[in-house]
Amino acid sequence: MGWLRPVPLIVVLMALAALAMYVPAAHALALRQHEVARAFFYSGTILLILNAMIAIATANRPPTREARGHLGTLVGAYLILPPMLALPFTIAVPDTSFTNAWFEMLSSFTTTGATLYDTPGRLPPSVHLWRALVGWLGGFFVLTAAMAVLAPLTLGGMEVLSGHAPGRERVTQITRTADPSERLLRQSLALFPAYAGLTILLWLLLSLAGESGLVGLVHAMGTMSTSGISPVEGLTSGTAGIPGEVIIFLFLFFAVSRRLLPGTAMVDRDTPIHRDPEVMMAFFFLLGVPVVLFLRHWIGAIETEEVQNLAAAARAMWGGLFTTLSFLTTTGYESQTWAASRSWSGLGTPGLILLGLAIVGGGVATTAGGVKLLRVYALYRHAERELERIVHPSSIGGQGRVARQLRREGAYVSWIFFMLFALSIAVVTGALSVAGLPFEPAMVLTIASLTTTGQLADLAASTPIRWSGLGDAAKIIAGVAMVVGRMETLAILALLAPATWRR
């Protein structure tokens, strides 16, 4: 730990990105795809040499003692690392442009999962592994940054529980003795065993369910990072079937609440898991949306005299259940029975439902994107209290200090974030419209980018939208929206605040 302190954090991240290139290089070498192996090996070696020069030139610089100063490093990671990660991609896939490779890597690193190469067999297996590895590392980067940088600044959803102003670091003994770089390193060491162990466990379970090795590993990485990356056409083309979906369904809950992942710091440790606001909101959507869809299916079955078809009813219920949790956690995997559940009652593509689930998002300090369940819960409790006051103006809300804080300060900052999120949707949709897209595709791609759920382009519109059909200007706009959605607008505003640049 001590020898890393003189080196800037962004240089450490660049070195880790270069070292990760040796993984697909070894995989391609095992498959005897020597051109692909050389692309990753040479790129990683050259970048490591350049990174060593940068580390020597920037060593022993005065470290940044405030967590706010590392917000710029987080933004810089999304600006600097994707072009580096795109270098071996461009060499391994010579018939692609650097813009496409940059978009693919940015989409993977922000755990969006939007791909320009959705044709089966278009990319070598090692390149698919590289996409999944970048998404997996991007998810781990989000977890460590949320715990070590955003949480001390009461950002990323922590402002709902803390009651402090977003963007201001709380002065405690820990923040006085450990700088943000040291906290990042300690948090990463605490999180990595659980994050990697759960990924390996999921991979083994998928392999036992009948999934092939590479597909199972990529789906395991895509599940834990909520990137939804797949080397085939999603779960519908996998060989694990319904048992594989059940296994993935269980592991998706790690994106519902940070309390389920070992190593995460919590400010509400005393709250039982069954009373966790995020868990309660997740089960509300998880049970409400599939039941509503199922009742519509059941009515359709009555009209077609298929009430006794219990197998079709079970497939319809499971398809709605799995797809709901998948898009609520912004993972974007589609159940194999999702198409059957829609066609059973003649229901078209429920695009608005999937868009709404992605906007709600998963848990705070998880790899999921969106507005986050905790903010939605705070707004719900505030609305519930206001309705009570309309009926009983002199009533007392009760339920303790934490509940009052959640209904007041928590709901206030949640509403601010929701308005900023809505404003971001309007701005990005307008920019994509200027770039030449019709309104509906522009809105769907905007929400897919801001919520880091790239699979919405295929499932949320009446006609599937291909990311590869976008022009370079639209790809750049969507890429910027991915960074904004991953960093969140409150964190970006805190970075732009005058106090950040004041010495």
LINGIPE-V552092 format. One record per residue. N is the residue number from 1. RES is the residue in three letters. OMEGA is omega in radians with two decimals (none if undefined). Layout:
BEGIN
n->N res->RES omega->OMEGA
n->N res->RES omega->OMEGA
END
This chain:
BEGIN
n->1 res->MET omega->-3.06
n->2 res->GLY omega->-3.08
n->3 res->TRP omega->3.10
n->4 res->LEU omega->-3.05
n->5 res->ARG omega->-3.14
n->6 res->PRO omega->-3.06
n->7 res->VAL omega->3.09
n->8 res->PRO omega->-3.07
n->9 res->LEU omega->-3.11
n->10 res->ILE omega->3.11
n->11 res->VAL omega->3.09
n->12 res->VAL omega->3.13
n->13 res->LEU omega->3.10
n->14 res->MET omega->3.11
n->15 res->ALA omega->3.11
n->16 res->LEU omega->3.10
n->17 res->ALA omega->3.12
n->18 res->ALA omega->3.12
n->19 res->LEU omega->-3.13
n->20 res->ALA omega->-3.12
n->21 res->MET omega->3.12
n->22 res->TYR omega->3.13
n->23 res->VAL omega->3.07
n->24 res->PRO omega->3.07
n->25 res->ALA omega->3.10
n->26 res->ALA omega->3.12
n->27 res->HIS omega->3.12
n->28 res->ALA omega->3.10
n->29 res->LEU omega->3.10
n->30 res->ALA omega->3.10
n->31 res->LEU omega->-3.12
n->32 res->ARG omega->3.01
n->33 res->GLN omega->-2.94
n->34 res->HIS omega->3.13
n->35 res->GLU omega->3.10
n->36 res->VAL omega->3.13
n->37 res->ALA omega->3.12
n->38 res->ARG omega->-3.14
n->39 res->ALA omega->-3.13
n->40 res->PHE omega->-3.10
n->41 res->PHE omega->-3.12
n->42 res->TYR omega->3.13
n->43 res->SER omega->3.13
n->44 res->GLY omega->-3.13
n->45 res->THR omega->3.14
n->46 res->ILE omega->-3.13
n->47 res->LEU omega->3.09
n->48 res->LEU omega->3.11
n->49 res->ILE omega->3.10
n->50 res->LEU omega->-3.14
n->51 res->ASN omega->3.09
n->52 res->ALA omega->3.09
n->53 res->MET omega->3.12
n->54 res->ILE omega->3.14
n->55 res->ALA omega->3.11
n->56 res->ILE omega->-3.10
n->57 res->ALA omega->-3.07
n->58 res->THR omega->-3.11
n->59 res->ALA omega->3.07
n->60 res->ASN omega->3.00
n->61 res->ARG omega->3.13
n->62 res->PRO omega->-3.10
n->63 res->PRO omega->3.08
n->64 res->THR omega->-3.06
n->65 res->ARG omega->-3.11
n->66 res->GLU omega->3.13
n->67 res->ALA omega->3.14
n->68 res->ARG omega->3.14
n->69 res->GLY omega->3.14
n->70 res->HIS omega->3.01
n->71 res->LEU omega->3.08
n->72 res->GLY omega->3.09
n->73 res->THR omega->3.12
n->74 res->LEU omega->3.09
n->75 res->VAL omega->3.12
n->76 res->GLY omega->3.10
n->77 res->ALA omega->3.13
n->78 res->TYR omega->3.09
n->79 res->LEU omega->-3.03
n->80 res->ILE omega->-3.03
n->81 res->LEU omega->-3.13
n->82 res->PRO omega->3.05
n->83 res->PRO omega->3.07
n->84 res->MET omega->-3.12
n->85 res->LEU omega->-3.13
n->86 res->ALA omega->-3.10
n->87 res->LEU omega->3.12
n->88 res->PRO omega->3.10
n->89 res->PHE omega->-3.14
n->90 res->THR omega->-3.13
n->91 res->ILE omega->-3.11
n->92 res->ALA omega->3.11
n->93 res->VAL omega->-2.97
n->94 res->PRO omega->-3.11
n->95 res->ASP omega->3.09
n->96 res->THR omega->3.13
n->97 res->SER omega->3.12
n->98 res->PHE omega->3.09
n->99 res->THR omega->3.11
n->100 res->ASN omega->3.12
n->101 res->ALA omega->3.10
n->102 res->TRP omega->3.13
n->103 res->PHE omega->-3.13
n->104 res->GLU omega->-3.14
n->105 res->MET omega->3.08
n->106 res->LEU omega->3.10
n->107 res->SER omega->3.13
n->108 res->SER omega->-3.06
n->109 res->PHE omega->3.06
n->110 res->THR omega->-3.13
n->111 res->THR omega->3.09
n->112 res->THR omega->3.09
n->113 res->GLY omega->3.07
n->114 res->ALA omega->-3.06
n->115 res->THR omega->3.05
n->116 res->LEU omega->-3.03
n->117 res->TYR omega->-3.09
n->118 res->ASP omega->3.09
n->119 res->THR omega->-3.13
n->120 res->PRO omega->-3.14
n->121 res->GLY omega->-3.11
n->122 res->ARG omega->-3.10
n->123 res->LEU omega->3.04
n->124 res->PRO omega->-3.13
n->125 res->PRO omega->-3.12
n->126 res->SER omega->3.08
n->127 res->VAL omega->3.02
n->128 res->HIS omega->3.08
n->129 res->LEU omega->3.12
n->130 res->TRP omega->3.08
n->131 res->ARG omega->-3.13
n->132 res->ALA omega->-3.14
n->133 res->LEU omega->3.10
n->134 res->VAL omega->3.08
n->135 res->GLY omega->3.13
n->136 res->TRP omega->3.08
n->137 res->LEU omega->3.07
n->138 res->GLY omega->3.07
n->139 res->GLY omega->3.10
n->140 res->PHE omega->3.09
n->141 res->PHE omega->3.10
n->142 res->VAL omega->-3.13
n->143 res->LEU omega->-3.10
n->144 res->THR omega->3.12
n->145 res->ALA omega->3.13
n->146 res->ALA omega->-3.10
n->147 res->MET omega->-2.99
n->148 res->ALA omega->-3.07
n->149 res->VAL omega->-3.05
n->150 res->LEU omega->-3.12
n->151 res->ALA omega->3.08
n->152 res->PRO omega->3.10
n->153 res->LEU omega->-3.07
n->154 res->THR omega->3.08
n->155 res->LEU omega->3.11
n->156 res->GLY omega->-3.12
n->157 res->GLY omega->3.12
n->158 res->MET omega->-3.14
n->159 res->GLU omega->3.13
n->160 res->VAL omega->-3.11
n->161 res->LEU omega->-3.00
n->162 res->SER omega->-3.06
n->163 res->GLY omega->3.12
n->164 res->HIS omega->-3.14
n->165 res->ALA omega->3.14
n->166 res->PRO omega->3.06
n->167 res->GLY omega->3.13
n->168 res->ARG omega->-3.09
n->169 res->GLU omega->3.10
n->170 res->ARG omega->-3.10
n->171 res->VAL omega->3.10
n->172 res->THR omega->-3.13
n->173 res->GLN omega->-3.10
n->174 res->ILE omega->-3.10
n->175 res->THR omega->3.09
n->176 res->ARG omega->-3.05
n->177 res->THR omega->-3.10
n->178 res->ALA omega->3.09
n->179 res->ASP omega->-3.08
n->180 res->PRO omega->3.13
n->181 res->SER omega->3.12
n->182 res->GLU omega->3.09
n->183 res->ARG omega->3.10
n->184 res->LEU omega->-3.13
n->185 res->LEU omega->3.13
n->186 res->ARG omega->-3.13
n->187 res->GLN omega->3.12
n->188 res->SER omega->3.10
n->189 res->LEU omega->3.11
n->190 res->ALA omega->-3.06
n->191 res->LEU omega->-2.98
n->192 res->PHE omega->3.14
n->193 res->PRO omega->-3.14
n->194 res->ALA omega->-3.12
n->195 res->TYR omega->3.13
n->196 res->ALA omega->-3.14
n->197 res->GLY omega->3.11
n->198 res->LEU omega->3.10
n->199 res->THR omega->3.12
n->200 res->ILE omega->3.11
n->201 res->LEU omega->3.11
n->202 res->LEU omega->3.10
n->203 res->TRP omega->3.13
n->204 res->LEU omega->3.14
n->205 res->LEU omega->3.09
n->206 res->LEU omega->3.09
n->207 res->SER omega->3.09
n->208 res->LEU omega->3.11
n->209 res->ALA omega->3.07
n->210 res->GLY omega->3.14
n->211 res->GLU omega->3.10
n->212 res->SER omega->-3.00
n->213 res->GLY omega->-3.09
n->214 res->LEU omega->-3.13
n->215 res->VAL omega->3.12
n->216 res->GLY omega->3.13
n->217 res->LEU omega->-3.14
n->218 res->VAL omega->3.11
n->219 res->HIS omega->3.08
n->220 res->ALA omega->3.09
n->221 res->MET omega->3.14
n->222 res->GLY omega->3.12
n->223 res->THR omega->-3.10
n->224 res->MET omega->3.13
n->225 res->SER omega->-3.07
n->226 res->THR omega->3.08
n->227 res->SER omega->3.12
n->228 res->GLY omega->-3.12
n->229 res->ILE omega->-3.13
n->230 res->SER omega->3.08
n->231 res->PRO omega->3.07
n->232 res->VAL omega->-3.13
n->233 res->GLU omega->3.08
n->234 res->GLY omega->-3.13
n->235 res->LEU omega->-3.14
n->236 res->THR omega->3.12
n->237 res->SER omega->3.11
n->238 res->GLY omega->-3.12
n->239 res->THR omega->-3.14
n->240 res->ALA omega->3.09
n->241 res->GLY omega->-3.12
n->242 res->ILE omega->3.08
n->243 res->PRO omega->3.08
n->244 res->GLY omega->3.11
n->245 res->GLU omega->3.10
n->246 res->VAL omega->3.12
n->247 res->ILE omega->3.12
n->248 res->ILE omega->3.12
n->249 res->PHE omega->3.14
n->250 res->LEU omega->-3.11
n->251 res->PHE omega->3.08
n->252 res->LEU omega->-3.13
n->253 res->PHE omega->3.07
n->254 res->PHE omega->3.06
n->255 res->ALA omega->3.12
n->256 res->VAL omega->-3.10
n->257 res->SER omega->3.11
n->258 res->ARG omega->-3.11
n->259 res->ARG omega->-3.09
n->260 res->LEU omega->-3.10
n->261 res->LEU omega->3.13
n->262 res->PRO omega->3.09
n->263 res->GLY omega->3.14
n->264 res->THR omega->3.09
n->265 res->ALA omega->-3.10
n->266 res->MET omega->3.05
n->267 res->VAL omega->-3.11
n->268 res->ASP omega->-3.08
n->269 res->ARG omega->-3.04
n->270 res->ASP omega->-3.12
n->271 res->THR omega->3.09
n->272 res->PRO omega->-3.06
n->273 res->ILE omega->-3.12
n->274 res->HIS omega->3.08
n->275 res->ARG omega->3.09
n->276 res->ASP omega->-3.10
n->277 res->PRO omega->-3.12
n->278 res->GLU omega->3.13
n->279 res->VAL omega->3.14
n->280 res->MET omega->3.12
n->281 res->MET omega->3.12
n->282 res->ALA omega->3.12
n->283 res->PHE omega->3.06
n->284 res->PHE omega->3.11
n->285 res->PHE omega->-3.07
n->286 res->LEU omega->3.11
n->287 res->LEU omega->-3.07
n->288 res->GLY omega->-3.06
n->289 res->VAL omega->3.11
n->290 res->PRO omega->3.13
n->291 res->VAL omega->3.10
n->292 res->VAL omega->3.10
n->293 res->LEU omega->-3.14
n->294 res->PHE omega->3.10
n->295 res->LEU omega->3.07
n->296 res->ARG omega->3.08
n->297 res->HIS omega->-3.09
n->298 res->TRP omega->3.08
n->299 res->ILE omega->3.08
n->300 res->GLY omega->3.13
n->301 res->ALA omega->3.09
n->302 res->ILE omega->-3.13
n->303 res->GLU omega->-3.12
n->304 res->THR omega->3.10
n->305 res->GLU omega->3.11
n->306 res->GLU omega->-3.10
n->307 res->VAL omega->-3.08
n->308 res->GLN omega->-3.13
n->309 res->ASN omega->-3.06
n->310 res->LEU omega->3.12
n->311 res->ALA omega->3.10
n->312 res->ALA omega->3.11
n->313 res->ALA omega->3.13
n->314 res->ALA omega->3.10
n->315 res->ARG omega->3.12
n->316 res->ALA omega->-3.13
n->317 res->MET omega->-3.14
n->318 res->TRP omega->3.12
n->319 res->GLY omega->3.09
n->320 res->GLY omega->-3.10
n->321 res->LEU omega->-3.10
n->322 res->PHE omega->-3.09
n->323 res->THR omega->3.09
n->324 res->THR omega->-3.14
n->325 res->LEU omega->-3.13
n->326 res->SER omega->-3.13
n->327 res->PHE omega->3.04
n->328 res->LEU omega->3.08
n->329 res->THR omega->3.12
n->330 res->THR omega->3.07
n->331 res->THR omega->3.02
n->332 res->GLY omega->3.06
n->333 res->TYR omega->3.14
n->334 res->GLU omega->3.12
n->335 res->SER omega->3.10
n->336 res->GLN omega->-3.13
n->337 res->THR omega->-3.13
n->338 res->TRP omega->3.12
n->339 res->ALA omega->3.12
n->340 res->ALA omega->3.13
n->341 res->SER omega->3.09
n->342 res->ARG omega->-3.08
n->343 res->SER omega->-3.10
n->344 res->TRP omega->-3.14
n->345 res->SER omega->-3.13
n->346 res->GLY omega->-3.13
n->347 res->LEU omega->3.09
n->348 res->GLY omega->-3.13
n->349 res->THR omega->-3.13
n->350 res->PRO omega->-3.04
n->351 res->GLY omega->-3.11
n->352 res->LEU omega->3.12
n->353 res->ILE omega->3.14
n->354 res->LEU omega->3.08
n->355 res->LEU omega->3.12
n->356 res->GLY omega->3.11
n->357 res->LEU omega->3.13
n->358 res->ALA omega->3.11
n->359 res->ILE omega->3.10
n->360 res->VAL omega->3.05
n->361 res->GLY omega->-3.07
n->362 res->GLY omega->-3.04
n->363 res->GLY omega->3.08
n->364 res->VAL omega->3.14
n->365 res->ALA omega->2.98
n->366 res->THR omega->3.14
n->367 res->THR omega->-3.12
n->368 res->ALA omega->3.10
n->369 res->GLY omega->3.13
n->370 res->GLY omega->3.14
n->371 res->VAL omega->3.12
n->372 res->LYS omega->-3.06
n->373 res->LEU omega->-3.09
n->374 res->LEU omega->3.11
n->375 res->ARG omega->3.10
n->376 res->VAL omega->3.11
n->377 res->TYR omega->3.11
n->378 res->ALA omega->3.10
n->379 res->LEU omega->3.12
n->380 res->TYR omega->3.14
n->381 res->ARG omega->3.09
n->382 res->HIS omega->3.12
n->383 res->ALA omega->3.11
n->384 res->GLU omega->3.14
n->385 res->ARG omega->3.13
n->386 res->GLU omega->3.08
n->387 res->LEU omega->3.07
n->388 res->GLU omega->-3.14
n->389 res->ARG omega->3.06
n->390 res->ILE omega->3.13
n->391 res->VAL omega->-3.13
n->392 res->HIS omega->-3.05
n->393 res->PRO omega->-3.08
n->394 res->SER omega->-3.09
n->395 res->SER omega->3.12
n->396 res->ILE omega->-3.08
n->397 res->GLY omega->3.11
n->398 res->GLY omega->3.14
n->399 res->GLN omega->2.98
n->400 res->GLY omega->-3.07
n->401 res->ARG omega->-3.09
n->402 res->VAL omega->3.13
n->403 res->ALA omega->3.10
n->404 res->ARG omega->3.12
n->405 res->GLN omega->3.13
n->406 res->LEU omega->-3.11
n->407 res->ARG omega->-3.07
n->408 res->ARG omega->-3.09
n->409 res->GLU omega->-3.14
n->410 res->GLY omega->3.12
n->411 res->ALA omega->-3.13
n->412 res->TYR omega->-3.14
n->413 res->VAL omega->3.08
n->414 res->SER omega->3.11
n->415 res->TRP omega->3.08
n->416 res->ILE omega->-3.14
n->417 res->PHE omega->-3.13
n->418 res->PHE omega->3.11
n->419 res->MET omega->3.07
n->420 res->LEU omega->3.11
n->421 res->PHE omega->3.11
n->422 res->ALA omega->3.09
n->423 res->LEU omega->3.09
n->424 res->SER omega->3.09
n->425 res->ILE omega->-3.13
n->426 res->ALA omega->-3.09
n->427 res->VAL omega->-3.10
n->428 res->VAL omega->3.09
n->429 res->THR omega->3.09
n->430 res->GLY omega->3.14
n->431 res->ALA omega->3.10
n->432 res->LEU omega->3.07
n->433 res->SER omega->3.07
n->434 res->VAL omega->3.12
n->435 res->ALA omega->3.04
n->436 res->GLY omega->-3.13
n->437 res->LEU omega->3.00
n->438 res->PRO omega->-3.00
n->439 res->PHE omega->-3.07
n->440 res->GLU omega->3.07
n->441 res->PRO omega->3.13
n->442 res->ALA omega->-3.14
n->443 res->MET omega->-3.14
n->444 res->VAL omega->3.14
n->445 res->LEU omega->3.09
n->446 res->THR omega->3.14
n->447 res->ILE omega->3.09
n->448 res->ALA omega->-3.13
n->449 res->SER omega->-3.08
n->450 res->LEU omega->3.11
n->451 res->THR omega->-3.10
n->452 res->THR omega->3.10
n->453 res->THR omega->-3.03
n->454 res->GLY omega->-3.11
n->455 res->GLN omega->3.07
n->456 res->LEU omega->-3.14
n->457 res->ALA omega->-3.12
n->458 res->ASP omega->-2.95
n->459 res->LEU omega->-3.01
n->460 res->ALA omega->-3.12
n->461 res->ALA omega->3.10
n->462 res->SER omega->3.05
n->463 res->THR omega->-3.12
n->464 res->PRO omega->3.14
n->465 res->ILE omega->3.14
n->466 res->ARG omega->3.09
n->467 res->TRP omega->-3.13
n->468 res->SER omega->3.12
n->469 res->GLY omega->3.14
n->470 res->LEU omega->3.01
n->471 res->GLY omega->-3.11
n->472 res->ASP omega->3.13
n->473 res->ALA omega->3.13
n->474 res->ALA omega->3.11
n->475 res->LYS omega->3.12
n->476 res->ILE omega->3.11
n->477 res->ILE omega->3.12
n->478 res->ALA omega->3.10
n->479 res->GLY omega->3.08
n->480 res->VAL omega->3.12
n->481 res->ALA omega->3.08
n->482 res->MET omega->3.13
n->483 res->VAL omega->3.11
n->484 res->VAL omega->3.12
n->485 res->GLY omega->3.14
n->486 res->ARG omega->-3.14
n->487 res->MET omega->-3.06
n->488 res->GLU omega->-3.04
n->489 res->THR omega->3.13
n->490 res->LEU omega->3.11
n->491 res->ALA omega->3.12
n->492 res->ILE omega->3.08
n->493 res->LEU omega->3.07
n->494 res->ALA omega->3.10
n->495 res->LEU omega->-3.12
n->496 res->LEU omega->-3.13
n->497 res->ALA omega->-3.12
n->498 res->PRO omega->-3.13
n->499 res->ALA omega->3.14
n->500 res->THR omega->-3.04
n->501 res->TRP omega->-3.12
n->502 res->ARG omega->3.14
n->503 res->ARG omega->none
END
